Each structure stands twice: as C-alpha cells, then as structure tokens.
Amino acid sequence: MEKKLKSYSYINNQLHLEKVAVKNIAQQLATPFYCYSQSTIEQNYQCYIDNLQALDAMVCYAIKANSNQAIIKTLADLGAGADVVSQGELQRALMAGIAAEKIVYSGVAKTEKEIEFALAKNIYQFNVESKNELERINKIASKLNKVASIALRINPDIDAKTHKKISTGKSENKFGVPIRSARQLYRYAKELSAIHIQGIDVHIGSQITTLAPFEKTFERIKTLVNDLREDGIDISVIDVGGGLGVNYQQKSAINHEIKDYCTLLTQSFADMKCQIILEPGRSLVADSGLLVSQVIYLKQGQERMFLIIDAAMNDLLRPSMYDAYHKIVALDKHHEQGTYDIVGPVCETGDIFAKNRTMERMNEGDLLVIDRVGAYGSAMASTYNTRLLIPEVLVKHDKFSIIKARTDYQTLINQDNYAKWQK
Ligand SMILES: *Cc1c(COP(=O)(O)O)cnc(C)c1O
C-alpha cells in the first residue's frame, strides 16, 4: 500500500510539521531557523527503493543538498549510500555511518589531498571528470599501492531545460568528458595500472522537471555502454547522477515524480546487466524543510508594501541565486489577505524572497514559513552581513530536536585574528 507523504499541515489553524506545532519550536528557539520532517525524508527514500525493485540499484544521497549530520544519519540508517564532492563531505558521510563501499566521489576538481584521503578510505567509486584527473588518480593510487575504481563522467551534450546556473550536461558546461571522446579515454584508462574501470557516470543538472532530458541522456549512455563493451571494456555500473526536480508551487508530496523517474530508469536499464547508482539530493530532502521567520517591519513603500522578515538571502540563497519560487505561508492560518514584497534585512537589492505575493495578512511580530527549503537552503547559507548561521531542527512524529545550535557573535568574530603586526 502506498504511504501518504506528509508536508506541513494546519491543525486548529496552527501550522504543524508532522505532529509538532511549529509555534512551539519558535517559542523555545528564536527565529529564524530551519526545521525538517524526518518522516518525509524517510518516505522519499523509501519511494525510490520501492520503485527500483526490478534493478540492482544503489541510492547515494547527494550530501551537498543538505549536509547536516542528522539528515545524513537519517538516510544512513535506511541504508543509503552517499555522493560526495569534497573531502569534507566524505568525512561527513563516514562520520554519519555511511560505509565507504557505498560512497561515490563526484566533483570537477578533486585535489591530490582529497584523492589520497578517498583512496585511503577505500571508497566505492571515483567519478572522473577529465583525462588529467584520471592520470592524477592513477599516479596517486600507484604511489599508495592501491587500485582506484572509476567511472568516467560523460557530458552527453543534453539541454536539461533547467535554470542556466544548474545546467551541467551541455557541451559548453565545465562538467565531464565530451561524449564523443569518451571511447578513446576509456581505452586510455584501460592501460593505466592503478585504475579499475568500473562504470560510467552522468549528471545533467538539477531541478529537472520533465523526464525527456533524462530519457535522451539514458539512451546516449546505453549506446555508449554497448560501444564500450564492443571495445572490450567491461562496464558494470551505470551512475545516472541526480537532478530530479521538485514542484515548488505545490504542497503535495513528490512520490509521483520519483515513481515516474524510477519507471523510466527501469525501462532504460533493466536489460543492461549493470548496477544502477542514483545520486538524488533535492528530491530526497527539499520537501521536508521549512524556514521559520518573523516579520520585523511592515514598510509602506512608494508603490508596494514590504514585509521585512528576520531571514535573509544569506540564510536561503535560492530566490536571489536561481530566481527560485518558494511558497510562503503564515503560521496562524486566517482568511484576510495582503500583498507584499517579502524581503530580508541584508544590504543587497537582491535580498528578496518573493515579489508582489499575496498571502495571509501579516503584522509585525507575526511568524511565517518559507516552504520546501530542505535542499540547498542551510547548505548554501553564509554569515554575510555578520549574521549568524541559523539553527536547524529535526521533527519526528510529535518530537523535535535541535540538530544545529545557534552560535553567538563572539564565536563568529573570534574566528578572525588581527595580523601579528596589529597587536
Ligand atoms: C548536485 C549533484 C547531485 C544532486 O543533484 P540534485 O538535483 O540535488 O538531485 C548529484 N550528482 C552530482 C554529481 C551533483 O553535482
């Protein structure tokens, strides 16, 4: 039976995440803060697993989407692997309990130190982005008396039809090996003594909302795998990357999208006799998260009413960086409405969450939430304007727990030192 996925809901006109009234969290923990529903993440992961039964599949959570240890542990406890793009993320994954044999290492420029570290930990696979990187991995592995298992990341020259800043599979993007030179590079890799060719990898971008670009990509990858097999190169792993998009307009769960995507994967690859690796980030965690914030001022501008809230672009960059839409709703549900430009306090014109947005009428001191911010929210936060990184809270059923505490200004400022001649 299909489980019903939960997003936030109103009980007695009070916004709840799972069974927790978000206002109760806000009373203990000043705004702004992130809070995430653990059950939503679990159900999203389970939705992948349930719909991948016909494949030998491994779901490797793309840590960069939300790298809080409690989020990684939630997925680790379900048996997920990890896709990492830096040594820091690799350490996070290992510390949260993800076994090295379930970790794939992506990223366009792994340094020598990072490669050494990953080899020492015996990770499952390096997703290699260039000939130079291949040679470097070979050299380091030789030196350490190790053999590195690799996949070449192929740039299939496909337009993922997503925002240009998160499109990665076009020939003009910096990512991967051009599909036309892939066969040649595989032949070259075969000659390298410390390289074990394990698979092929592709990742065409993020927030992809139709299946067509995936379908085209998978066809190209299949053709290439068959060509490589003709060349005597054994491919046993196909890593399809991440990228499945989330409908940010909607409140309903993402299980239909995941299901359709898994059906496409099954149709595409069931006959390939390969392990299939998936690297979902956003689709596992985006709809689990809320950003809770308070109205500081209502400001009447010349033409519009500004709702100035205590969260800002440094806490949630997506609207300013990607022109992203996020639904914004009041914690106390009521029927009077207002239309606002919802902005943060940061000294940037781009510090805007929504323009000309109609929502519940708000007053100074009222609380609101920005919806579906579980992915690329806290992970992209900064301390710009000397604002503290905001706390994070995990909710499960009727419980909540702080999974990242607020620091204080002294701690932040003390990270700087005067130059030794300034003392
Ligand atoms: C960012 C990234 C992902 C995750 O993408 P989502 O859109 O969050 O699913 C997966 N693989 C690679 C290589 C990435 O860079």
The ligand as an SDF file (V2000), in Angstrom:
LIG
                    3D

 15 15  0  0  0  0  0  0  0  0999 V2000
   24.4020   18.2540   -7.1900 C   0  0  0  0  0  0  0  0  0  0  0  0
   24.6540   16.8920   -7.6910 C   0  0  0  0  0  0  0  0  0  0  0  0
   23.7270   15.8680   -7.4670 C   0  0  0  0  0  0  0  0  0  0  0  0
   22.4050   16.0940   -6.8000 C   0  0  0  0  0  0  0  0  0  0  0  0
   21.5420   16.8290   -7.6130 O   0  0  0  0  0  0  0  0  0  0  0  0
   20.0220   17.0490   -7.1890 P   0  0  0  0  0  0  0  0  0  0  0  0
   19.4870   17.9450   -8.2330 O   0  0  0  0  0  0  0  0  0  0  0  0
   20.0250   17.6840   -5.8580 O   0  0  0  0  0  0  0  0  0  0  0  0
   19.3660   15.7140   -7.1920 O   0  0  0  0  0  0  0  0  0  0  0  0
   24.0630   14.5940   -7.8850 C   0  0  0  0  0  0  0  0  0  0  0  0
   25.2350   14.3380   -8.5200 N   0  0  0  0  0  0  0  0  0  0  0  0
   26.1320   15.3000   -8.7690 C   0  0  0  0  0  0  0  0  0  0  0  0
   27.3870   14.9600   -9.4630 C   0  0  0  0  0  0  0  0  0  0  0  0
   25.8730   16.6110   -8.3680 C   0  0  0  0  0  0  0  0  0  0  0  0
   26.7710   17.5640   -8.6290 O   0  0  0  0  0  0  0  0  0  0  0  0
  1  2  1  0
  2  3  1  0
  2 14  2  0
  3  4  1  0
  3 10  2  0
  4  5  1  0
  5  6  1  0
  6  7  2  0
  6  8  1  0
  6  9  1  0
 10 11  1  0
 11 12  2  0
 12 13  1  0
 12 14  1  0
 14 15  1  0
M  END
$$$$
